[in-house]
Amino acid sequence: MEAIVKTAFNLPGQQSHYVGKVRDVYAIEGDYLVMVVSDRISAFDVVLPKGIPFKGQVLNQIAAKFLDATSDILPNWKIAVPDPMVTVGHKCEPYKVEMVIRGYLSGHAWREYKAGKRTICGVAMPEGMVENQRFPEPIITPTTKADEGHDEDISKEEIIAQGLVSREEYEQLEAYTRAIFQRGTEIAAKMGLILVDTKYEFGKKNGQIYLMDEIHTPDSSRYFYAEGYEERLAKGEKQKQLSKEFVREWLMANGFQGQEGQQVPEMTPEIVESITDRYIELYENITGEKFVKAEGENIEERIEKNATECLATL
């Protein structure tokens, strides 16, 4: 199967074309965005040399499903999904922070905790916790949105003091973040999963706050399998994860962590196919639905045609 790792469309009303790590974003006449979720894959802030067939479709369709499932909490940017790899939506002015919410002591928070820190982003963490233990209440640990390089941890008070977001609006973002995370947690539980942590991006259009970008995908979120969670926690064993972690683990096992001088290991056809299979498994576990592969010929033509037809209706 062909993987789509690059697009260069000229869509009606197109004003700009931004290439992110995974997404190609086309700004249309100031009001709309066409977001193409490519098959590129990144880890350790590095885009890997080969694309993963169907990965873009998996991420786009999971995000669309969760945007629909949370649209009663606040408006979101999605208008339509005219193609399995495309979302067309409102262009918003993004807030300069990402709202990270953590229900469990995992990942970056655990690394900070293990190093002896008991606060993260100005939020206190209880003493005596172990890796992957549930917090008494989910904690919000925002980051700056870096144009280049890594996002940095930042506290609520620093965000307000620096004028990145007003106090009133920041507290509204916090309330939305908790409500969306609670909804995601409930949906995950029905699938036998635990939503461990995730991040949300928000923006404004015409004075209204919108939820933007993707939500609750395995690229932006960490999931554990609920079955066996307590037993593994009690024994100090690693949790069974449903996330992109398996790609990072493969890279680390082959001597790559994105550091200078390190080479990305060879991505053989077998490795690429195995990653595709894992993403499809992720889709089916998260949504509870069978994944239907989109037609695989002339994908770029299909995407451009579908996006163009959608724009004509706006």
C-alpha positions, 0 to 999 in steps of 0.5 A, a space after each residue: 500500500 502507498 503511504 502519503 507522506 507529502 501533499 502539495 495541493 492548490 485548493 480553491 481559495 488557498 492562502 497558505 500551506 503549513 507542513 507539521 510533523 504529521 499534518 499538512 494544513 491548508 488555510 482557505 480564505 481566512 475562515 477555513 482550514 483543510 487538514 490532511 492527516 498524512 501517513 508520516 510518523 514522528 517519535 522523539 521530535 523526529 519525522 521517521 523516514 518512511 510513512 505508515 499506510 493507513 495511519 493518517 486515516 486511523 488518526 483522522 477518523 478517531 479524532 472526528 469521532 471524539 470531536 463529535 462525542 464532545 461537541 455538546 461540551 463546547 464547539 469544535 473546529 470540525 465542519 466535515 470529514 470529506 475524505 478518510 484522511 481529511 478534516 475541513 474546519 474553522 480557522 481559529 486563533 490558537 491559544 499559545 498553550 496546550 492543556 495537558 491533563 493527567 489522570 495517572 502518574 505516567 510518562 513525563 510526570 513520572 520522570 519528574 516525580 522519580 527525580 524527586 520533584 513533587 510539583 509539576 507546572 505549579 501543581 502539587 503531587 502527593 507523596 508516596 506514589 508509584 509509577 502509573 498510579 491514579 491521581 486522587 483527581 486529574 491534574 492539569 499540567 499545561 505546556 507552552 506551544 513552541 514554534 520550534 523545539 520542545 514544548 516547555 512546562 508552564 504553570 497557570 500563574 506564569 501563563 496569566 502573568 505572561 499575558 498568554 491567556 487571561 485568568 478568566 479565559 484560562 479558568 474556562 479552558 481548565 473547566 473544558 479540559 476537565 469535562 472533555 477528559 471526563 467524557 473521554 474517560 467514560 468512553 474509554 471505560 466502555 471499551 475496557 480502556 483507561 484514558 491515562 493522559 492527553 492534551 487539548 488545543 483551543 482557539 478562538 473565532 469571533 469571540 467564541 472558544 473552540 476545541 481544535 486539532 485532534 483529540 483522544 488519538 493514540 498519538 496525543 493520548 496514552 491509554 492502558 488496558 483496564 484488565 490487569 491494571 491493578 495486578 500490574 500496579 501491585 507487582 510494579 510491572 509495566 502497564 499494557 499500553 495502547 499508544 504510540 509507545 511501541 514505536 518509541 520502544 522499537 527505536 530505543 531497542 535499536 539505539 535511537 532516541 533522537 539524539 545527535 549522531 544517532 541513526 534511525 534504524 532501518 524501517 523494513 517493509 515488515 516493520 512498516 507493516 507491523 506498525 500499520 497493523 498496530 494502528 489498526 488495532 488501536 483504532 478498533 480497540 478505541 472505537 469498538 468498530 471494525 476499521 475499513 481501509 480506504 481505497 488505495 489507488 490515486 490517493 492524492 487525487 482522491 484527497 484533492 477531489 474530495 476536499 475541493 468538493 467540500 470547499 465548494 459547499 461552504 
